[in-house]
């Protein structure tokens, strides 16, 4: 149970739509994206390499491998932040969660292979460095060295620089006290 006055109006009106019933129970819908192919231009075989079947809410669901999730979400976060000017803190949280919970299951050679195949080196470098610096995730230094943009060669078209100013540019915090 939660009194209405402790829930900011923005939570009920913006992206996180919630409701409080007469008994004071807060309800927040959980959204699940279901995609067959996750992005135009990427091979479906690459995106679903190493996929597993998991039981989620009583249903058998095919999910990406931790490696595929990491390179896909990290690159999407970077590209959408710059290309579409969208704030994706939730995607950054997903990247950090994958790194914290699945670090031992990440195939770094596969991640590097996808980075070169799809031109994702800058995106992956900046997102992984941000996760390393903010979320205290240990990223293999040799991986970062390979991904790091160099000033000795022509920059890639999709190297827009550091993600930090872009991702935290419009954050809004709502103070909530329950008690």
GUKOL-374827 format. One record per residue (C-alpha): x, y, z. Coordinates in steps of 0.5 Angstrom, whole numbers. Each point is the difference from the previous one (the first is absolute). Layout:
<rec><x>X</x><y>Y</y><z>Z</z></rec>
...
***
This chain:
<rec><x>0</x><y>0</y><z>0</z></rec>
<rec><x>2</x><y>7</y><z>-2</z></rec>
<rec><x>-3</x><y>7</y><z>1</z></rec>
<rec><x>-1</x><y>4</y><z>-6</z></rec>
<rec><x>3</x><y>6</y><z>2</z></rec>
<rec><x>7</x><y>-4</y><z>1</z></rec>
<rec><x>0</x><y>-1</y><z>-8</z></rec>
<rec><x>2</x><y>5</y><z>-4</z></rec>
<rec><x>-5</x><y>2</y><z>-5</z></rec>
<rec><x>5</x><y>0</y><z>-6</z></rec>
<rec><x>0</x><y>-8</y><z>1</z></rec>
<rec><x>-7</x><y>0</y><z>-1</z></rec>
<rec><x>0</x><y>4</y><z>-6</z></rec>
<rec><x>7</x><y>-1</y><z>-4</z></rec>
<rec><x>3</x><y>-7</y><z>-2</z></rec>
<rec><x>-1</x><y>-3</y><z>7</z></rec>
<rec><x>-7</x><y>-1</y><z>0</z></rec>
<rec><x>-3</x><y>-2</y><z>7</z></rec>
<rec><x>-6</x><y>0</y><z>3</z></rec>
<rec><x>-2</x><y>-1</y><z>8</z></rec>
<rec><x>-7</x><y>-3</y><z>1</z></rec>
<rec><x>-4</x><y>1</y><z>6</z></rec>
<rec><x>3</x><y>-4</y><z>5</z></rec>
<rec><x>7</x><y>3</y><z>-2</z></rec>
<rec><x>3</x><y>-5</y><z>-4</z></rec>
<rec><x>5</x><y>3</y><z>-5</z></rec>
<rec><x>0</x><y>-3</y><z>-7</z></rec>
<rec><x>5</x><y>1</y><z>-5</z></rec>
<rec><x>0</x><y>-4</y><z>-7</z></rec>
<rec><x>6</x><y>-4</y><z>-2</z></rec>
<rec><x>1</x><y>0</y><z>-7</z></rec>
<rec><x>4</x><y>-5</y><z>-4</z></rec>
<rec><x>2</x><y>1</y><z>-7</z></rec>
<rec><x>0</x><y>-6</y><z>-5</z></rec>
<rec><x>4</x><y>0</y><z>-6</z></rec>
<rec><x>1</x><y>-5</y><z>-6</z></rec>
<rec><x>6</x><y>4</y><z>-3</z></rec>
<rec><x>2</x><y>6</y><z>5</z></rec>
<rec><x>3</x><y>5</y><z>-5</z></rec>
<rec><x>0</x><y>1</y><z>-8</z></rec>
<rec><x>7</x><y>-2</y><z>-3</z></rec>
<rec><x>2</x><y>-5</y><z>5</z></rec>
<rec><x>0</x><y>-7</y><z>-1</z></rec>
<rec><x>-5</x><y>-4</y><z>4</z></rec>
<rec><x>5</x><y>-5</y><z>1</z></rec>
<rec><x>5</x><y>5</y><z>3</z></rec>
<rec><x>-5</x><y>3</y><z>5</z></rec>
<rec><x>-3</x><y>-7</y><z>2</z></rec>
<rec><x>7</x><y>-4</y><z>0</z></rec>
<rec><x>0</x><y>-4</y><z>7</z></rec>
<rec><x>-7</x><y>1</y><z>1</z></rec>
<rec><x>-3</x><y>-4</y><z>6</z></rec>
<rec><x>-7</x><y>-2</y><z>2</z></rec>
<rec><x>-2</x><y>3</y><z>7</z></rec>
<rec><x>-7</x><y>-1</y><z>4</z></rec>
<rec><x>-2</x><y>7</y><z>1</z></rec>
<rec><x>-7</x><y>1</y><z>3</z></rec>
<rec><x>-2</x><y>-7</y><z>-1</z></rec>
<rec><x>2</x><y>0</y><z>-8</z></rec>
<rec><x>6</x><y>-2</y><z>-3</z></rec>
<rec><x>3</x><y>6</y><z>-4</z></rec>
<rec><x>6</x><y>0</y><z>-4</z></rec>
<rec><x>5</x><y>5</y><z>2</z></rec>
<rec><x>7</x><y>3</y><z>-2</z></rec>
<rec><x>6</x><y>-2</y><z>2</z></rec>
<rec><x>3</x><y>4</y><z>5</z></rec>
<rec><x>6</x><y>2</y><z>-5</z></rec>
<rec><x>-6</x><y>2</y><z>-5</z></rec>
<rec><x>-4</x><y>4</y><z>5</z></rec>
<rec><x>6</x><y>4</y><z>2</z></rec>
<rec><x>3</x><y>2</y><z>-7</z></rec>
<rec><x>-7</x><y>1</y><z>-3</z></rec>
<rec><x>-3</x><y>4</y><z>6</z></rec>
<rec><x>7</x><y>4</y><z>1</z></rec>
<rec><x>0</x><y>2</y><z>-7</z></rec>
<rec><x>-7</x><y>2</y><z>-1</z></rec>
<rec><x>0</x><y>4</y><z>6</z></rec>
<rec><x>6</x><y>4</y><z>-3</z></rec>
<rec><x>-3</x><y>1</y><z>-7</z></rec>
<rec><x>-7</x><y>2</y><z>3</z></rec>
<rec><x>3</x><y>5</y><z>5</z></rec>
<rec><x>4</x><y>3</y><z>-6</z></rec>
<rec><x>-5</x><y>-1</y><z>-6</z></rec>
<rec><x>-7</x><y>1</y><z>3</z></rec>
<rec><x>2</x><y>4</y><z>6</z></rec>
<rec><x>-3</x><y>-5</y><z>5</z></rec>
<rec><x>1</x><y>-1</y><z>7</z></rec>
<rec><x>2</x><y>-7</y><z>2</z></rec>
<rec><x>2</x><y>-1</y><z>7</z></rec>
<rec><x>-4</x><y>-6</y><z>0</z></rec>
<rec><x>4</x><y>-3</y><z>-5</z></rec>
<rec><x>6</x><y>2</y><z>3</z></rec>
<rec><x>-3</x><y>-4</y><z>6</z></rec>
<rec><x>-1</x><y>-6</y><z>-4</z></rec>
<rec><x>7</x><y>1</y><z>-2</z></rec>
<rec><x>3</x><y>0</y><z>7</z></rec>
<rec><x>-5</x><y>-6</y><z>2</z></rec>
<rec><x>3</x><y>-4</y><z>-5</z></rec>
<rec><x>7</x><y>1</y><z>1</z></rec>
<rec><x>-1</x><y>-1</y><z>8</z></rec>
<rec><x>-4</x><y>-6</y><z>-1</z></rec>
<rec><x>3</x><y>-3</y><z>-6</z></rec>
<rec><x>7</x><y>2</y><z>0</z></rec>
<rec><x>3</x><y>-7</y><z>0</z></rec>
<rec><x>-5</x><y>-2</y><z>-6</z></rec>
<rec><x>2</x><y>6</y><z>-4</z></rec>
<rec><x>4</x><y>-3</y><z>-7</z></rec>
<rec><x>5</x><y>6</y><z>-1</z></rec>
<rec><x>2</x><y>-3</y><z>-6</z></rec>
<rec><x>-7</x><y>0</y><z>-3</z></rec>
<rec><x>-1</x><y>7</y><z>2</z></rec>
<rec><x>6</x><y>3</y><z>-3</z></rec>
<rec><x>-2</x><y>-4</y><z>-6</z></rec>
<rec><x>-7</x><y>3</y><z>-1</z></rec>
<rec><x>3</x><y>7</y><z>2</z></rec>
<rec><x>5</x><y>-1</y><z>-6</z></rec>
<rec><x>-6</x><y>-3</y><z>-5</z></rec>
<rec><x>-5</x><y>5</y><z>2</z></rec>
<rec><x>5</x><y>6</y><z>1</z></rec>
<rec><x>-2</x><y>1</y><z>7</z></rec>
<rec><x>7</x><y>1</y><z>3</z></rec>
<rec><x>-2</x><y>7</y><z>2</z></rec>
<rec><x>-7</x><y>-1</y><z>3</z></rec>
<rec><x>3</x><y>-6</y><z>4</z></rec>
<rec><x>6</x><y>3</y><z>3</z></rec>
<rec><x>-3</x><y>6</y><z>2</z></rec>
<rec><x>-6</x><y>-4</y><z>4</z></rec>
<rec><x>5</x><y>-5</y><z>3</z></rec>
<rec><x>4</x><y>6</y><z>2</z></rec>
<rec><x>-6</x><y>3</y><z>3</z></rec>
<rec><x>-2</x><y>-6</y><z>4</z></rec>
<rec><x>7</x><y>-1</y><z>2</z></rec>
<rec><x>1</x><y>7</y><z>3</z></rec>
<rec><x>-7</x><y>1</y><z>3</z></rec>
<rec><x>-2</x><y>-7</y><z>2</z></rec>
<rec><x>6</x><y>-3</y><z>2</z></rec>
<rec><x>0</x><y>-6</y><z>-5</z></rec>
<rec><x>7</x><y>-3</y><z>-2</z></rec>
<rec><x>0</x><y>0</y><z>-8</z></rec>
<rec><x>6</x><y>-4</y><z>-3</z></rec>
<rec><x>6</x><y>5</y><z>-1</z></rec>
<rec><x>2</x><y>-3</y><z>-7</z></rec>
<rec><x>-8</x><y>0</y><z>-2</z></rec>
<rec><x>0</x><y>8</y><z>2</z></rec>
<rec><x>7</x><y>1</y><z>-4</z></rec>
<rec><x>-3</x><y>-4</y><z>-6</z></rec>
<rec><x>-6</x><y>4</y><z>0</z></rec>
<rec><x>3</x><y>7</y><z>1</z></rec>
<rec><x>-1</x><y>5</y><z>-5</z></rec>
<rec><x>7</x><y>2</y><z>-3</z></rec>
<rec><x>2</x><y>7</y><z>-2</z></rec>
<rec><x>5</x><y>-3</y><z>-5</z></rec>
<rec><x>-5</x><y>-2</y><z>-5</z></rec>
<rec><x>-6</x><y>3</y><z>-3</z></rec>
<rec><x>-6</x><y>0</y><z>5</z></rec>
<rec><x>-6</x><y>-5</y><z>-1</z></rec>
<rec><x>-6</x><y>4</y><z>-2</z></rec>
<rec><x>-4</x><y>-2</y><z>6</z></rec>
<rec><x>5</x><y>2</y><z>5</z></rec>
<rec><x>-3</x><y>6</y><z>3</z></rec>
<rec><x>4</x><y>0</y><z>7</z></rec>
<rec><x>-1</x><y>-1</y><z>7</z></rec>
<rec><x>-7</x><y>-2</y><z>2</z></rec>
<rec><x>0</x><y>3</y><z>7</z></rec>
<rec><x>-2</x><y>7</y><z>-2</z></rec>
<rec><x>-6</x><y>-3</y><z>-4</z></rec>
<rec><x>-3</x><y>-5</y><z>4</z></rec>
<rec><x>0</x><y>4</y><z>7</z></rec>
<rec><x>-2</x><y>7</y><z>-4</z></rec>
<rec><x>-8</x><y>0</y><z>2</z></rec>
<rec><x>0</x><y>-5</y><z>6</z></rec>
<rec><x>-6</x><y>2</y><z>5</z></rec>
<rec><x>0</x><y>-3</y><z>7</z></rec>
<rec><x>-6</x><y>0</y><z>4</z></rec>
<rec><x>1</x><y>-1</y><z>8</z></rec>
<rec><x>-5</x><y>-5</y><z>3</z></rec>
<rec><x>0</x><y>-2</y><z>7</z></rec>
<rec><x>-4</x><y>-6</y><z>2</z></rec>
<rec><x>-1</x><y>0</y><z>8</z></rec>
***
